[in-house]
Amino acid sequence: MKRTLIMFFLLFGVIFSSCRKEMDFEFPPSNLKMISKFELRKSDNPSLSGTKKATIVENKKAITLKVNSDADVTALKPNFINAPGSTVVPGNLEPQDFTIPVDYTVTAENGTSIYYTVTVVVEN
């Protein structure tokens, strides 16, 4: 009886495990593309009086930072956080000349892009 019961469960397991169909499913590429945080850290930009956090106006895709009057804005290295899976050009910590506004292109996994304009204002 014990042997018959074991055989029954083994046969039951083989039948149901062979009926299980594995599904190959891939998620479509993400369309997420945004910059959620943008700052100039003092540790990366010694001419700053401290770390400067940006104001991001998402609906206008505008990012603004204020820096001290003696800051060297010709080679600032911004640090930012972008949507997972997206890429940003120019890259994180890549020195930029902010004497004029700089456009940042954010590209989602699905290839769609948006542009943020980053402006650094020198305070008097």
C-alpha positions as CSV (number, residue, x, y, z in Angstrom):
1,M,0.0,0.0,0.0
2,K,2.8,2.4,0.9
3,R,4.6,1.6,-2.3
4,T,1.4,2.2,-4.4
5,L,0.9,5.5,-2.7
6,I,4.5,6.6,-3.4
7,M,4.1,5.6,-7.0
8,F,0.9,7.5,-7.3
9,F,2.4,10.7,-6.0
10,L,5.5,10.3,-8.2
11,L,3.3,9.8,-11.3
12,F,1.0,12.7,-10.2
13,G,4.1,15.0,-9.9
14,V,5.5,14.0,-13.3
15,I,2.2,14.5,-15.1
16,F,1.5,18.0,-13.6
17,S,5.1,19.2,-13.9
18,S,5.2,18.2,-17.6
19,C,1.9,20.1,-18.2
20,R,3.4,23.3,-16.8
21,K,4.1,25.7,-19.7
22,E,6.8,28.2,-19.2
23,M,6.0,31.7,-20.5
24,D,8.6,33.8,-22.0
25,F,7.5,37.4,-21.3
26,E,9.6,40.5,-21.8
27,F,8.5,43.9,-20.5
28,P,8.4,46.5,-23.2
29,P,11.2,49.2,-23.0
30,S,10.3,51.9,-20.4
31,N,9.2,55.4,-21.6
32,L,10.4,57.0,-18.3
33,K,12.6,60.0,-18.9
34,M,13.1,62.7,-16.3
35,I,15.7,64.3,-14.0
36,S,14.4,64.1,-10.4
37,K,17.4,65.7,-8.6
38,F,20.1,68.1,-9.8
39,E,22.8,69.7,-7.7
40,L,26.3,71.1,-7.6
41,R,28.2,69.5,-4.7
42,K,30.9,71.5,-3.0
43,S,33.1,68.4,-3.0
44,D,33.0,68.3,-6.9
45,N,33.1,72.1,-7.3
46,P,35.6,73.7,-4.9
47,S,34.8,77.3,-6.0
48,L,31.3,77.0,-4.5
49,S,30.5,78.2,-1.0
50,G,28.5,75.0,-0.4
51,T,26.4,72.4,-2.2
52,K,23.7,74.1,-4.4
53,K,20.4,72.3,-4.9
54,A,18.4,73.0,-8.0
55,T,14.8,74.0,-8.4
56,I,13.2,71.8,-11.1
57,V,10.1,73.0,-12.8
58,E,9.0,69.8,-14.4
59,N,6.2,71.1,-16.7
60,K,8.7,73.6,-18.3
61,K,11.6,71.2,-18.2
62,A,13.6,74.0,-16.5
63,I,16.3,73.5,-13.9
64,T,17.7,76.6,-12.0
65,L,20.6,76.8,-9.6
66,K,22.0,79.9,-7.7
67,V,25.7,80.1,-7.0
68,N,27.9,82.5,-5.1
69,S,29.4,85.5,-7.0
70,D,33.0,84.2,-7.0
71,A,32.1,80.7,-8.3
72,D,33.8,79.5,-11.4
73,V,30.8,78.7,-13.6
74,T,32.9,77.7,-16.6
75,A,33.6,74.1,-15.5
76,L,30.9,73.1,-13.0
77,K,30.3,69.4,-12.4
78,P,26.7,68.7,-11.8
79,N,25.4,65.6,-10.0
80,F,21.9,64.4,-10.9
81,I,19.5,61.5,-10.6
82,N,17.5,60.4,-13.7
83,A,14.8,57.9,-14.2
84,P,15.9,54.2,-14.0
85,G,17.0,52.9,-17.4
86,S,17.2,56.4,-19.0
87,T,20.4,58.0,-20.2
88,V,21.4,61.7,-19.9
89,V,23.7,63.7,-22.2
90,P,25.9,65.5,-21.0
91,G,26.7,62.9,-18.4
92,N,26.7,63.0,-14.6
93,L,29.7,64.9,-13.2
94,E,30.8,66.0,-16.7
95,P,32.1,69.5,-16.5
96,Q,30.0,72.2,-18.2
97,D,30.3,75.9,-19.0
98,F,27.3,77.4,-17.4
99,T,28.0,81.0,-18.5
100,I,25.0,80.3,-20.8
101,P,22.1,77.8,-20.2
102,V,23.0,74.1,-21.0
103,D,20.5,71.7,-22.5
104,Y,20.4,68.1,-21.1
105,T,18.9,65.4,-23.2
106,V,17.2,62.5,-21.3
107,T,16.5,59.4,-23.4
108,A,14.2,56.6,-22.2
109,E,14.8,52.9,-22.9
110,N,12.2,53.1,-25.7
111,G,14.3,55.8,-27.5
112,T,12.0,58.8,-26.8
113,S,13.8,62.0,-25.5
114,I,13.1,65.2,-23.7
115,Y,15.3,68.2,-23.0
116,Y,15.9,70.1,-19.8
117,T,17.4,73.5,-19.9
118,V,19.8,74.1,-16.9
119,T,20.5,77.7,-15.9
120,V,23.0,78.8,-13.3
121,V,22.4,82.2,-11.8
122,V,25.3,84.0,-10.2
123,E,24.2,85.9,-7.1
124,N,25.6,89.3,-6.3
